[in-house]
Every structure is written in C-alpha cells, then in structure tokens.
Amino acid sequence: PGLSCCGAGAVRGYALRGGSMANGFATGCRVLSRWITKNHYDGIRLVLDTSDSDKGIYTIKNEDGVKLDFIKMTESTVALTYNEKRDADISGTLHIPAIVSIKGQQYMVTAIGDKALSNNPRLKSVYIPATVNRIGIHALTNCDNLEQIVVDGQNSVLDSREGSNAIIDTDRRMVVRGCKASTIPEGIRHIGPYAFYQCQSLTGIQLP
C-alpha cells in the first residue's frame, strides 16, 4: 500500500493532496484534489494502489473449456461473478463447476453472484452443481434463448423439480429464477423477486 500525504507539516499557504481524517468525503479523496490549509491536524490517509495488484478475481475454465470468473468468498469458497464481455460470449450449454482450483488450492463454488451470466443471447442450458446455495440478484437475467435450467439432484438448498426449468428454493417452495421454458410445479408457494426479470422471450406461464 502507498501513502497519500495529506498535510503532515503543512503551514499557511501549503496545498494538501487528497483526503485526510479531517476531510473524508469522496470528491476530496481523489489524487487530483488539492486543498489550502492552515491546520496542522490533517494527518495522512492510507490508500491501496491496485494497478498491478491481485484483484481477487480468477478466470478458470470449466469442464467444457468455457472461461468463467470467480471471486473468493471465504478461505474455502468462491462465487461465480459477473464479467460483461465473457458472459455475453457463452453459447449453448454451460456446466458450472462444483470445485475450482486456484493457485493449487481447491475452492467450493457456493454462489452465482449478482448479474452473473446475465445479458447473454446465446446461452441455452445451465447446469448448477449441488454446492451452489445462493443465486444473486439479476443473475441469469436477459438471456432470451435460455430454455433449460437443471439443478443437481444432490443439492439440498435449491432444486429444479419435475423438469421445471427453474431454480427453486427448496425450503421456501419459491421460484428464484426462471426462463422462457419454465413451468411452475404444484406445491410452489411463491415467485421470488426478479424471478422472471428481463425474460423478454417469455410468452406465457401457468400457475398451479
């Protein structure tokens, strides 16, 4: 990490760069920000230069050779995260892996992050492993040709029962995410927020 000097030893007429403990609002924290001060208590602000550092996002190929981006959640878990360009290029069938290897260590894929796999006109089928227990907001939205969603039968949190082509919260009996080919099985109590958001190819749906 680097240091942004914000007034150490400042005297009348001296300029300060960036923010400090006395000036913390966003526009004042930019490198280009300049201040004239008479105070001697402005202090310093610690900042991190991320230009060449590890952003914490890792690109990994799945079993079909499709590149996917993952971000670490804990010491042993990762989430599939959003990549605007890469997600839009995925075509056909996508298998989300249950385990990925990062720098020689294995991580369990436990979530599909916010907006992940969205805005994809060529994605047709998605297979979700038993390890995934959370679907982020707007994940898998605006995918006009998506017609098959399959959740691994060993998943204890989510399911796609009776060939519904939807992601269902098992305990709450709620549709979490649907597509143009989704059917709502008997016994479902709720349709969750954004379940069919931007599903513009949907022409009709029958409720139980």
N, C-alpha and C positions, 0 to 999 in steps of 0.2 A: 504493500500500500504506500501511496505517496502522501505528502502533507501539503495542504493548501494554506499558505501563510496569510493570516487574517488580522494582522495588527500588532504582532509582537514587537514592542519597542516603537510603536507608532507615536508620532508627535504632530503638532499642529501643521496642517497642510500636506500631510502624507496620505497617499492613496492606499486603500485596502483592496485586495483581490478576493472575490468570492464571499461566502457567508462566514459566520462565526457563532459563538454562543450567544452573542448579542443581536445577531441578525440571521434568522434561520428560515425565512420564507423562501419559496422555491426560486423565484426570479433572482434573488440576491445571492444564490449559491452557485450560479454559473461562473465558469472560469473568466468569461468576458466582463463580469460585473466589477465595477470599481466604486469605491466609496472614499470620501474625505472625512477624516475623524479627528477629534481632539482627545478621544478617550484612550485609556491605557489598559482596558479590561476586555478587549475584543477577543483575545485568545486565539486558538487555532481550531481548525476543523479537520478531522481525519477523513480522507477520501480514498477510494479504491480505483486504480487505473485498470479497466477491464479490456483495454485494447488488444492485449495479447494473452490474457489470462484464460483459464478454463471457465467457460460459461456454465458448465454443469449440464449441457445438453449433448447427447451422444447419438450418432447416427449408426444404426445397426440393421443388417439385412435379416429378413425373416427366412423361413424355410424355402420360400419361392424366389428368393433373391431380391425381394422388394425392400427398398431402403425406408426405414421408419425412424423417427426421432423420439428419444426417451429422455426423461429428466428424473434425477434421483429424488425420492421422497423420504426415505429413511436409509439406514445402513444396509438394508437388505431388499428394499422395494423400489420400483420405478413406476412412472406413469407414461403412457404414450402421449406425446404432446403435439401441439399444432405446428405445422410447417406449411405456410400458404402455398408455396410452389410445389413442394414434394407431394403433399396430399392431393393436390389437383391433378397430378400426373399418374396416380394409381389407377389401373384399369382392371376390369374383370373381377377375379376372386382374390380376397385378401385374408390371410390367416394371421391373426395377431398372436405372437408367441407368448407362452406362459413364463418362460425363463429367458433372460438375455445375459450375455457375458460382457462385462465392462472392465477392461484392464485386468483380465484374469480372474475377476470375481463375478459370481453369479448373483443376479437380482431377479426377484419375482415381479412380474407385471401385474399390478393390482388395480390400476385405474386407466380409463380412457379420459384424458384431460379435456378441459373446456375447449370447444371448437375443433378438437382433433378429428381428422378425416372428414371435415366439412367442405362444402363448395366443390364437390367432385362430380362432374357429369359422366364419368366413365366407370365408376365403381358399381359393381353389380351384386356382389355377395361378400358378406363379412362373417368370419368365424371367430368367436370370442372364447378364450380359454376359461377353465374353471377357476383360475386365480383372480380374475378381474371381479372386483366387488363395488366399483363406483364408476358411473358414467357422468362426465362433466356436462355443464350447460352448453347447449348448441353443438355437442359432439354429433357427428354423422348427420348434420342438417344440410339441406340444399344439395342433396345427392339424388337427382331426378331419376336415375336409372337403377338405383338400389332396390332390389326386389327380394333379396334373401338375407335374413339375419339368423344366425344359428349360434346359440349359447351352449357350450359344452354341458353335457348332461350331469357331470360331476360338480358343477357349480352350485354351491349351497345358498348363494345370495341372489343370483339372477337366473332367469330361465327363458326359454323360447318355446314353451309348451305347445303341444298339438300343432306343430308346424305353423305357428302364428306369424312368423317372420317379424317378430317384435322382441324387444328386450323388456322383460317383465321383472319387477321387484317381487320376489317370491313371497316374502312375509306380508308385505302390504297389499299384494294382489293388484299391483298398479303397473300400467304400461309406462315404461320410462322413455323408450324410443321406438318409433315405428317407421315404416316406409310405405311406398305405394302399393305393395302387395300384402300389407299386414291384415290379419283378421284378429278380432278381439274374442278370445275364448270365453266360454261360460265360466263363471266364478270370479271374473275380474271385477273389482270394485271401483277402480279409479283410473283415469287417464292423467298422467302427470304433466307438469308444466313443460311446454316446448316439445312434447312427445311427437307432434307432427309439424313442428315449426319449419317453415320453408319447404315443406313437402309438396311442391307445386304440381307434381305429376299425379298426386292422389285425386282420383275421380269419385270415390265413394267408399263408405265404410259401414259395416253393420254392427250395431251394438247389441250385446247379449241382454 
